[in-house]
Amino acid sequence: KSRDVADNSLIQDINNNGSAYIQKLVMAFRLIFIVILFSPVFILHCAGYIFQSSSIHLLKWRYIRYALQKAGPAFVKLGQWASTRRDLFSADICETLSGLQRDCYTHSWNNTRKIMEENFGPNWEEIFTDINTTPIGSGCVAQVYKWHVAADTVSTKIDEEDRTDTD
């Protein structure tokens, strides 16, 4: 009978604090994901130390760049910071990580189209001309495209009372 009471109190606790349990579960899965994602770094580091190979060393840092991008924007920012610290890291490490400042992984054009429709409406393609679907740069939270604004969508009206004399 005491087991039933314990089970009921556990169920009530989950019902009352369900979101807290879900948040802890999500954090646990995130931690497991990050450990698995970065575990090859340990293996590559050991292999580079044992075999004294510069190519394994370079491969390790390329994998770290890949893992930082997969781990998320906060990790990319950490890699971007590290790439600027030539006083702490070697030049080849900084060079490898410097790609995080301009050449992160990009999302699909369909995703960009969806974001543009949400922000500018379904006729957003009429606002811009020379739409190039290839990003010219990408960072940890954004992509950059080169487009032009259609001339007929931009209008400026300056009323006499809105102008101020600077004389």
C-alpha positions in Angstrom: 0.0 0.0 0.0 2.9 2.4 0.7 4.1 1.8 -2.9 0.7 2.9 -4.3 0.9 6.1 -2.2 4.5 6.8 -3.5 3.4 6.1 -7.1 0.4 8.5 -6.7 2.6 11.2 -5.2 5.1 10.8 -8.0 2.3 11.1 -10.6 0.9 14.2 -8.8 4.4 15.7 -8.7 4.8 15.1 -12.4 1.4 16.6 -13.1 2.2 19.7 -11.0 5.8 20.1 -12.3 5.5 18.5 -15.7 7.2 21.3 -17.6 10.2 21.3 -15.2 10.6 17.5 -15.8 10.4 18.0 -19.5 12.9 20.8 -19.4 15.3 18.6 -17.4 14.8 15.7 -19.8 15.5 18.0 -22.8 18.6 19.3 -21.1 19.8 15.8 -20.5 19.3 14.8 -24.1 21.1 18.0 -25.2 24.0 17.1 -23.0 24.2 13.6 -24.4 24.0 15.0 -27.9 26.9 17.4 -27.2 29.1 14.7 -25.6 28.5 12.4 -28.6 29.1 15.2 -31.0 32.5 16.2 -29.5 33.7 12.7 -28.6 35.6 12.3 -31.9 37.7 15.3 -30.9 39.2 13.2 -28.0 39.9 10.3 -30.3 41.6 12.6 -32.9 43.6 14.3 -30.2 44.9 11.0 -28.9 45.7 9.8 -32.4 47.5 13.0 -33.2 49.5 12.7 -30.0 50.4 9.1 -30.6 51.3 9.4 -34.3 52.7 12.9 -34.1 50.8 13.7 -37.3 50.1 17.3 -38.3 47.4 16.1 -40.7 45.5 14.5 -37.8 45.9 17.7 -35.9 44.4 19.7 -38.8 41.6 17.1 -39.2 40.8 17.5 -35.5 40.4 21.3 -35.8 38.3 20.9 -38.9 36.1 18.5 -37.0 35.9 20.9 -34.1 34.7 23.6 -36.6 32.0 21.2 -37.9 31.0 20.2 -34.4 30.7 23.8 -33.2 28.3 24.5 -36.1 26.2 21.5 -35.3 26.1 22.3 -31.6 24.5 25.7 -32.1 24.9 29.4 -32.2 26.5 29.8 -28.8 29.2 27.3 -29.7 29.8 29.1 -33.1 30.2 32.3 -31.2 32.8 30.6 -29.0 34.7 29.4 -32.1 34.5 32.9 -33.7 36.0 34.3 -30.5 38.8 31.7 -30.5 39.6 32.5 -34.1 40.5 36.1 -33.2 42.8 35.1 -30.3 46.1 34.5 -32.0 47.8 35.2 -28.7 46.1 32.0 -27.3 45.9 29.7 -30.3 48.2 28.9 -33.2 47.8 30.5 -36.6 46.4 27.3 -38.2 43.8 26.9 -35.5 42.7 30.5 -35.9 42.6 30.2 -39.7 40.5 27.0 -39.5 38.0 28.6 -37.0 37.9 31.9 -38.9 35.6 30.3 -41.4 32.9 30.4 -38.7 32.8 34.2 -39.1 31.7 34.2 -42.7 31.0 30.6 -44.0 28.8 28.7 -41.6 26.3 26.2 -42.8 23.3 27.6 -44.6 19.7 26.7 -44.5 17.6 25.9 -47.6 16.1 28.5 -50.0 12.7 27.2 -49.0 13.3 28.2 -45.4 14.4 31.7 -46.5 11.3 32.0 -48.7 9.1 31.1 -45.7 10.8 33.6 -43.5 10.4 36.3 -46.2 6.7 35.5 -46.6 6.2 35.7 -42.8 7.8 39.1 -42.6 6.9 40.8 -45.9 3.7 39.0 -47.0 3.0 36.6 -49.8 4.0 39.1 -52.5 7.4 39.8 -51.1 9.1 39.0 -54.4 7.6 42.1 -55.9 9.5 44.2 -53.4 12.9 43.0 -54.5 14.6 42.7 -57.9 17.6 40.6 -59.0 16.8 38.0 -56.3 19.8 35.7 -56.0 19.0 32.5 -54.1 22.6 31.9 -53.2 23.7 33.5 -49.9 26.9 35.6 -50.1 27.7 35.0 -46.5 26.4 33.2 -43.4 27.0 33.4 -39.7 25.8 31.7 -36.7 22.3 33.2 -36.8 21.8 34.7 -40.2 22.5 34.5 -43.9 23.2 37.4 -46.2 21.8 37.7 -49.7 22.4 40.4 -52.3 19.1 41.7 -53.7 17.9 45.1 -55.0 14.8 46.9 -53.9 12.3 47.5 -56.7 12.2 51.2 -57.6 8.4 51.4 -57.5 8.1 50.1 -54.0 10.2 52.9 -52.4 8.7 56.3 -52.1 9.7 59.3 -50.1 7.6 62.3 -49.3 9.1 65.4 -47.7 6.6 68.0 -46.6 7.7 71.6 -46.2 6.7 71.6 -42.5 8.8 68.4 -41.9 12.0 70.1 -43.2 14.1 71.9 -40.7 16.6 74.6 -41.7 20.1 74.1 -40.6 21.2 77.7 -41.3 
